[in-house]
Amino acid sequence: MNHTEKTSHQKQWVWAGWLLFGLALIVTFALGLLASSILTRRREALPPQPVHPIARWESDSSKWAANFPREYDRYRQMMDDTTRTKYGGAFPRDYLEETPANVILFAGYAFAKEYRQARGHVCAVEDVTHTKRVNEKTPATCWTCKSSDVPRLLAQMSPADFYKQPFAAFKSEITHPIGCLDCHDPTDMRLVITRPALREALQRQGRDPDKLSHQEMRTMVCAQCHVEYYFKGEGKYLTFPWDKGTSLEQIEAYYEEANFSDWTHAISHAPMVKMQHPDFEIYSTGIHAYRNVSCADCHMPYMSEGGVKFTDHHVQSPLLNIANSCAVCHRWSEEEIRSRVESIQDKIHEVRGRVEQALVAAHFDVAAAMQAGATNEELQTARQLIRRAQLRWDFVAANNGMGFHSPAECLRILAAALDLAGQARSEASRILAKHGITDPINYPDVSTKEKAQAVEQLFVKGTPPNLLPPKVSGVRASAALTAGL
């Protein structure tokens, strides 16, 4: 090897050395990032430890702020009740004003009087005490999901004793809205289930509520309240109808077996079930649940402040915080994400509207058949079809997110509702024809909240408008009205 070749060979070794050194630095840096990520994830899985002791039943969330100032500052942001998205937000949207069909669908029930979008958690006590749906007959069960004072009261007395009290009995004791104690153990900040109804429902399913993973708990603390439920028996015992499962059909089968109804419809006299807000049940059928994305991942995402990473306790629509919520997984622009979400919601809203119109007509069709002299026995099938159709509509309509939590499932349920409503109308038409009514009936004008409530009140008071076509004689119409009532 000559001098030139030797020099070239030495340079190659020098470059190789520097290359190896560079690669070693990159590998070391990557391993450091990996270790940091692992440690960070481990820290996230462990609840933060309070420095200042918190009383066992401390329901005032401001007393937790000394330990968790960032979380409390974000929690207080829910006092803003002006935020809104196309189909959600925190402002008190008037559902009856926006969709007058609701008045007719809930005729004879409290939701026909007032039905507003819930504001933020911090407004829960104020909202429930001021709604027109609360009266002297309202049970204390209605307090269950509205206040962090409830866990203390449930500990002082049995759930059964709490539920059977009148709502007004606890107005002086329940003053703090939904807060820290509803989801956290004050001694170590673990996520905990504080409402007996969820624990009992899980146990009846054969699941141990104390052996859920941390990620499952980030959904289950929400499922304490964002579910379908009913008040069971004379004691108004809060119960989740999950014994057969959490799907729409399984919940319906549960109610049918229990022969349960919330009220008798004032127009059609059908036995009805009011769905509450089955957010967990719908979410469980969607892609996010399939991918093990929790409620908190979207509605309470992680955020950073001054190098500190913590959970955002401003519970709100992800569309109001796209960067921290949706964009963590979906690498599109905020505008594209919002557009895609709203396009899905628009489709759900369109089909939901069609079901509403079909159901409103079905209720009036059955009422017209009553006025024509149809008996309860004749109308039993039509009323049952209406019950089943409206239960499906409400399972979607009462759900937050305008169906986005599980679009395919919501469209499937609405399609079934539309079919059942159509069957109810066909059955009512057959009965009307049997009683000599073949011309279209007189559907009242319910195009606004005020008009719909005026019509609803006529039925509630027992003085309904004549729905029969003009050619029916005044004598026959009068007799039919009397017979129908």
C-alpha positions in Angstrom: 0.0 0.0 0.0 1.5 3.3 -1.1 1.4 6.5 0.9 -1.6 7.9 -0.9 -3.7 4.8 -0.4 -2.7 4.7 3.3 -3.8 8.3 3.8 -7.1 7.6 2.0 -7.7 4.5 4.2 -7.0 6.5 7.4 -9.5 9.2 6.3 -12.1 6.6 5.7 -11.6 5.2 9.2 -11.9 8.8 10.6 -15.2 9.4 8.8 -16.5 6.0 9.9 -15.6 6.8 13.5 -17.5 10.1 13.3 -20.4 8.4 11.6 -20.6 5.8 14.4 -20.3 8.5 17.0 -23.2 10.4 15.4 -25.3 7.3 15.2 -24.6 6.6 18.9 -25.7 10.1 19.8 -28.9 9.7 17.8 -29.6 6.3 19.4 -28.9 7.6 22.8 -31.2 10.6 22.3 -34.0 8.4 20.9 -33.6 6.1 23.9 -33.8 9.1 26.2 -37.0 10.3 24.6 -38.4 6.8 24.8 -37.5 6.5 28.5 -38.9 10.0 29.1 -42.2 9.1 27.4 -42.5 5.8 29.4 -41.9 7.7 32.6 -44.4 10.4 31.6 -47.0 7.8 30.8 -46.4 6.1 34.1 -46.8 9.4 35.9 -50.0 10.1 34.1 -51.4 6.7 35.2 -50.7 7.6 38.8 -53.0 10.1 40.5 -51.2 13.3 41.8 -50.8 13.3 45.6 -52.3 16.2 47.5 -49.9 18.2 49.6 -52.6 19.8 51.8 -55.0 17.3 53.4 -58.6 17.4 52.0 -61.5 16.4 54.2 -63.2 13.0 53.3 -66.4 14.6 52.2 -65.2 18.0 51.0 -67.8 19.0 48.4 -66.5 22.6 47.9 -64.1 22.3 44.9 -62.4 25.6 45.8 -60.9 23.8 48.9 -59.1 21.4 46.5 -57.6 24.3 44.6 -54.6 24.7 47.0 -53.3 21.3 45.7 -54.5 21.6 42.2 -54.7 25.3 41.1 -54.4 24.6 37.4 -57.2 22.1 37.4 -59.4 24.4 39.4 -58.7 27.4 37.2 -59.8 25.3 34.2 -62.8 24.0 36.1 -64.0 27.5 36.7 -64.0 28.2 33.0 -67.3 26.3 32.9 -68.9 29.3 34.3 -68.9 30.7 30.8 -72.4 29.7 29.4 -72.0 31.5 26.1 -69.9 28.9 24.3 -71.7 27.1 21.4 -71.0 24.8 18.6 -73.5 24.0 15.8 -75.3 21.4 17.8 -73.9 21.9 21.3 -72.0 24.1 23.7 -72.7 25.5 27.2 -75.4 28.1 26.4 -78.9 27.1 27.5 -80.3 26.2 24.0 -84.1 26.0 24.1 -84.9 22.6 22.5 -88.6 23.4 22.4 -88.0 26.7 20.6 -85.5 25.1 18.2 -87.6 21.9 17.5 -91.3 22.5 18.3 -92.0 18.9 17.5 -90.6 18.1 21.0 -93.6 19.7 22.6 -95.9 17.2 20.8 -93.6 14.2 21.3 -93.6 14.9 25.1 -97.2 15.9 25.4 -98.5 15.5 28.9 -95.0 15.2 30.3 -92.8 17.8 32.0 -90.4 18.0 29.0 -93.2 19.7 27.0 -93.0 22.6 29.5 -89.3 23.3 29.4 -86.4 21.5 27.8 -83.0 23.3 27.6 -79.5 22.3 26.9 -77.5 21.8 30.1 -74.9 24.4 30.9 -71.5 23.5 32.3 -71.1 21.3 35.4 -70.7 24.3 37.7 -74.2 25.4 36.9 -75.8 22.1 37.7 -77.5 23.0 41.0 -78.7 26.3 39.7 -80.1 24.8 36.6 -82.0 21.9 38.3 -83.6 24.1 41.0 -84.8 26.6 38.4 -86.2 24.3 35.7 -90.0 24.2 35.3 -89.8 20.4 35.3 -89.2 20.3 39.1 -92.3 20.5 41.4 -93.6 19.3 44.7 -93.8 15.7 43.5 -90.1 15.6 42.3 -88.1 13.0 44.3 -84.7 13.5 45.7 -83.4 11.1 43.1 -83.2 14.0 40.8 -80.3 15.5 42.9 -78.1 12.5 42.3 -76.1 13.8 39.4 -76.2 17.5 40.2 -74.0 18.0 43.2 -70.8 17.0 44.9 -72.8 17.1 48.2 -74.6 14.0 47.1 -71.8 11.5 48.0 -71.8 12.8 51.5 -75.5 12.4 51.8 -75.5 8.9 50.3 -72.8 8.0 52.9 -74.9 9.4 55.8 -78.0 7.5 54.8 -78.7 4.5 52.5 -79.3 5.2 48.8 -82.9 4.0 49.2 -83.5 6.5 52.1 -82.0 9.3 50.0 -84.0 8.6 46.9 -87.4 8.3 48.5 -87.2 11.8 50.1 -88.8 14.8 48.3 -86.5 17.0 46.2 -87.2 20.0 48.3 -86.0 18.2 51.5 -82.3 18.8 50.5 -82.4 22.3 49.0 -80.6 23.7 52.1 -77.9 20.9 52.1 -77.2 20.7 48.4 -75.4 23.9 47.4 -72.2 22.8 45.6 -72.4 21.9 41.9 -70.7 18.9 40.3 -67.0 19.0 41.3 -63.9 17.2 42.4 -65.5 14.9 45.0 -67.8 13.4 42.3 -64.9 11.6 40.6 -61.9 11.6 43.0 -60.9 10.1 46.3 -59.6 13.1 48.3 -56.9 11.0 50.1 -55.0 9.9 47.0 -56.9 11.4 44.0 -57.8 8.1 42.5 -60.7 8.1 40.1 -63.7 6.5 41.9 -67.3 5.6 41.3 -69.3 7.6 43.8 -72.8 6.9 42.6 -74.4 3.5 43.7 -76.5 3.1 40.5 -73.4 2.5 38.3 -71.8 0.2 40.8 -75.0 -1.8 41.2 -75.5 -2.0 37.4 -71.9 -3.2 36.8 -72.3 -5.8 39.6 -75.5 -7.1 38.1 -73.6 -7.6 34.9 -71.0 -9.6 36.7 -68.3 -6.9 36.6 -66.3 -5.7 39.6 -66.3 -1.9 39.7 -63.2 -1.9 41.8 -61.1 -3.7 39.2 -61.5 -1.4 36.3 -58.4 0.0 34.7 -57.4 3.6 34.9 -58.3 4.2 31.3 -61.7 2.6 31.8 -62.2 4.8 34.9 -61.6 7.9 32.7 -64.9 6.9 31.0 -66.8 5.3 34.0 -66.7 8.4 36.1 -68.6 10.1 33.3 -70.9 7.1 33.0 -72.2 7.7 36.5 -74.5 10.3 35.1 -74.3 10.3 31.2 -76.5 7.2 30.8 -80.1 6.1 30.4 -81.7 5.5 33.8 -85.1 5.3 35.5 -86.7 5.6 38.9 -87.7 2.1 40.0 -90.7 1.5 42.2 -92.5 3.6 44.8 -89.1 4.5 46.3 -87.9 6.1 43.1 -84.7 4.0 43.3 -82.2 5.2 40.7 -81.6 2.2 38.4 -79.7 1.6 35.1 -81.7 -0.7 32.8 -78.5 -2.6 31.8 -79.4 -6.1 33.1 -79.8 -7.5 29.6 -77.1 -5.2 28.1 -76.6 -1.6 27.1 -77.8 -1.7 23.4 -81.1 0.0 22.5 -82.8 -3.4 21.9 -81.6 -4.8 25.2 -82.7 -1.7 27.1 -86.1 -1.9 25.4 -86.5 -5.6 26.3 -85.7 -4.7 29.9 -88.5 -2.1 30.0 -90.9 -4.3 28.2 -90.3 -7.1 30.7 -90.7 -4.7 33.6 -93.9 -3.3 32.0 -92.4 0.2 32.6 -93.5 3.6 31.3 -92.7 7.1 32.4 -96.1 8.6 31.3 -99.1 8.2 29.2 -99.0 10.4 26.1 -101.6 13.1 26.3 -102.5 13.0 22.6 -102.2 9.3 21.5 -102.5 7.8 25.0 -99.6 5.6 24.2 -97.5 4.4 27.2 -94.1 6.1 26.8 -90.6 5.9 28.0 -88.4 9.0 28.2 -84.8 8.3 27.3 -82.5 10.5 29.5 -79.0 10.9 28.0 -77.6 7.6 27.0 -74.2 9.0 26.1 -72.2 6.0 27.5 -74.4 3.5 25.7 -74.1 5.1 22.3 -70.3 5.8 22.8 -69.8 2.1 23.6 -70.8 1.2 20.0 -68.6 3.8 18.3 -65.0 3.8 16.9 -63.5 5.7 19.8 -64.6 3.1 22.4 -63.3 0.4 20.0 -59.9 2.2 20.0 -60.0 2.5 23.8 -60.3 6.3 23.6 -62.0 7.5 26.9 -64.5 10.3 27.4 -61.7 12.3 29.1 -59.3 11.9 26.2 -61.7 14.1 24.1 -63.6 16.2 26.6 -60.9 16.6 29.2 -57.6 16.3 27.2 -54.1 16.8 28.6 -52.7 20.2 28.4 -49.4 21.9 29.4 -48.6 25.0 31.4 -45.2 26.1 32.5 -43.8 22.7 31.6 -46.4 21.0 33.8 -48.8 18.5 32.1 -52.2 18.1 33.6 -55.8 17.1 32.7 -58.0 20.0 31.5 -60.9 20.2 33.8 -62.9 22.6 31.6 -65.3 19.9 30.4 -66.6 20.9 27.1 -67.2 20.0 23.4 -64.0 18.9 21.7 -64.9 21.2 18.9 -64.1 24.1 21.3 -60.6 22.7 21.9 -59.7 20.9 18.7 -55.9 21.4 19.0 -55.7 19.5 22.3 -58.6 17.0 21.6 -59.1 15.9 18.1 -55.8 17.0 16.5 -53.8 14.8 18.9 -54.8 11.8 16.7 -56.3 13.4 13.6 -53.6 15.3 11.7 -55.8 17.7 9.7 -56.5 21.4 10.0 -58.9 22.5 12.7 -61.3 23.7 9.9 -61.3 20.3 8.2 -61.9 18.5 11.5 -64.8 20.8 12.4 -66.2 20.4 8.9 -66.0 16.6 8.9 -67.7 16.4 12.4 -70.5 18.8 11.4 -71.1 17.0 8.1 -71.7 13.8 10.1 -74.0 15.6 12.6 -75.9 17.3 9.8 -76.9 13.9 8.4 -78.0 12.6 11.8 -80.0 15.8 12.3 -81.7 15.5 8.9 -82.8 11.9 9.6 -83.8 12.8 13.1 -86.0 15.5 11.8 -87.8 13.1 9.5 -88.5 10.8 12.4 -89.9 13.7 14.4 -92.4 14.7 11.8 -93.5 11.1 11.3 -94.0 10.6 15.0 -95.9 13.9 15.5 -98.3 12.8 12.7 -98.6 9.3 14.2 -99.7 10.7 17.6 -102.4 12.8 15.9 -103.4 9.9 13.7 -104.2 7.8 16.7 -105.9 10.7 18.4 -108.1 11.1 15.3 -108.9 7.4 15.4 -110.0 7.9 19.0 -112.3 10.7 18.0 -113.7 8.5 15.3 -114.8 6.0 17.9 -111.9 3.5 18.0 -111.5 1.5 21.1 -108.4 1.0 23.2 -108.3 -2.6 22.0 -108.3 -1.5 18.4 -105.5 1.1 19.0 -103.2 -1.1 21.1 -101.0 -2.1 18.2 -100.6 1.5 16.9 -99.8 2.8 20.4 -97.2 0.1 20.9 -95.6 0.9 17.6 -95.5 4.6 18.6 -93.9 3.7 21.9 -91.2 1.7 20.2 -90.5 4.3 17.5 -90.3 7.2 19.9 -88.0 5.2 22.3 -85.6 4.8 19.4 -85.8 8.4 18.3 -85.2 9.6 21.9 -82.3 7.3 22.3 -80.6 9.3 19.7 -82.1 12.7 20.3 -81.4 12.7 24.0 -77.8 11.8 23.3 -75.3 14.6 23.4 -73.1 15.2 20.3 -75.9 14.9 17.7 -75.0 11.2 17.0 -71.3 11.8 16.5 -70.3 9.4 19.2 -71.5 6.5 17.0 -72.9 7.7 13.7 -73.6 4.3 12.1 -75.5 3.1 15.2 -77.5 6.3 15.4 -78.6 6.1 11.8 -79.5 2.4 12.2 -81.7 3.3 15.2 -83.3 6.3 13.5 -84.0 4.1 10.4 -85.8 1.6 12.6 -87.7 4.5 14.3 -88.8 5.9 11.0 -90.1 2.4 9.9 -92.0 1.9 13.1 -93.6 5.3 13.0 -94.7 4.6 9.4 -96.2 1.3 10.6 -98.1 3.1 13.4 -99.5 5.6 10.9 -100.6 2.8 8.5 -102.3 1.0 11.4 -104.1 4.2 12.4 -105.2 4.8 8.8 -106.6 1.3 8.7 -108.6 1.9 11.9 -109.8 5.3 10.6 -111.0 3.7 7.4 -112.8 1.0 9.4 -114.7 3.8 11.1 -115.5 5.6 7.9 -112.8 8.2 7.8 -110.9 8.0 4.5 -110.1 11.7 3.9 -107.0 13.4 5.5 -107.4 14.5 9.1 -106.9 18.1 10.3 -103.4 18.3 11.6 -103.1 21.3 13.9 -100.5 24.0 13.4 -97.6 23.1 15.7 -94.9 25.0 13.8 -93.7 27.1 16.8 -93.1 26.4 20.4 -96.0 28.6 21.4 -98.5 27.0 19.0 -97.4 23.5 19.9 -97.8 24.2 23.6 -101.2 25.7 23.0 -102.3 22.5 21.2 -100.7 20.2 23.8 -102.5 22.0 26.6 -105.9 21.4 24.9 -105.2 17.7 25.0 -103.9 17.8 28.5 -107.1 19.7 29.7 -109.4 17.2 27.9 -110.6 19.7 25.2 -108.7 18.6 22.1 -109.3 20.2 18.7 -111.4 18.3 16.2 -109.0 16.3 14.0 -111.6 14.7 11.8 -112.1 15.8 8.2 -114.8 18.5 7.4 -117.3 16.1 5.9 -117.8 14.4 9.3 -121.0 15.9 10.7 -120.9 18.2 13.7 -123.0 15.8 15.6 -120.7 12.8 14.8 -117.6 14.9 15.6 -119.0 15.9 19.0 -119.9 12.4 19.8 -116.5 11.1 18.7 -114.6 13.7 20.7 -116.6 12.6 23.8 -116.0 8.9 23.1 -112.3 9.4 22.4 -111.8 10.8 25.8 
